[in-house]
Amino acid sequence: MRILGIETSCDETGVALYDSERGMLADALFSQIDLHAEYGGVVPELASRDHVRRLVPLIRQVLEQAGCTREQVDAVAYTAGPGLVGALMVGAAVARGLAYAWGVPAVAVHHMEGHLLAPLLEQPAPSAPFVALLVSGGHTQLVQVAAIGQYEILGESLDDAAGEAFDKTAKMLGLSYPGGPALARAAESGDPDRFHFPRPMVDRPGLDFSFSGLKTFTLTTRDQCAAKAGGLTAQDVADIAWAFQDAVADTLVLKCRRALRQTGSDQLVVAGGVSANQVLRERLAAMAQKEGAQVFYPALRYCTDNGAMIAFAGYHRLRLAQAGAGNGKNGGESDGKLPELQLPVRARWPLTELYA
């Protein structure tokens, strides 16, 4: 079975072709970083327009790279949510139009399920049951995974997601866009002994997160440094960046350890853009070794939004639906029939609403 995957939930246009027997045949990604850099964040209307420009050429590129014709595509998967509505509609319109024209099913995929399943593309791959940390610009969640489609939210962010907090903190420090990688680079020359930032919500039971208070603490520290020196120095920025990253990484690691102990699991999947952070990876590895657990990640190129994870998740969704497991709660066609010409997308879509 060959699945064409399309990802347009935010500021990356991703396309990939997955073969259930041969693996990932081809994938291509266009990032809109340069487009949004002058604004310091994603401009939804610009993102949607750029998806319109990039998507069809990327589909042609992927099919050519894979040596595949449209007659050899068995289904088209697309991100139906959560994300920016305008951007989602671009991907949905193209995907469902192609599926209708080609006479194949269209499969609506949950963006975070795509991230969650991306580590299964690697070897060795985790096997359910396991615990997953989904950590990106829009989400920070700890999920207990009994099987594909069987998810229980153990904890999540009550305000800013970790990736969002990284981006906002980088912006307040005057760092370039995108903020997360820029802050991590600045932290490399930071003094680990100068500041110690609080670890939010680690002194209470439970697995929820909160990063807004940490962001406020960072702002206060920045203003104090600027007041003393008549402005922020490069070393001030580096030291604050190190302390912020240190606090976020410690918080995530502590909650992951707590989740592993609570569930009795010895497998931890970490996915989403922040999963590429090297400090977080080092600390999770140290924690897992002490706990007798194993940590699984997607390939670095699949940590950010991409079409490969959508194609792969689409394959699993279609396989389950064709086996008779679907009940129509996924928000799109996935039962092996031709899609209706409608665009069901959802800006907000709880992971727990997916069926098994």
Summary of the structure (lengths in Angstrom):
residues: 356
radius of gyration: 20.7
end to end distance: 20.1
largest distance: 67.3
contacts: 1310
relative contact order: 0.19
helix: 47%
strand: 19%
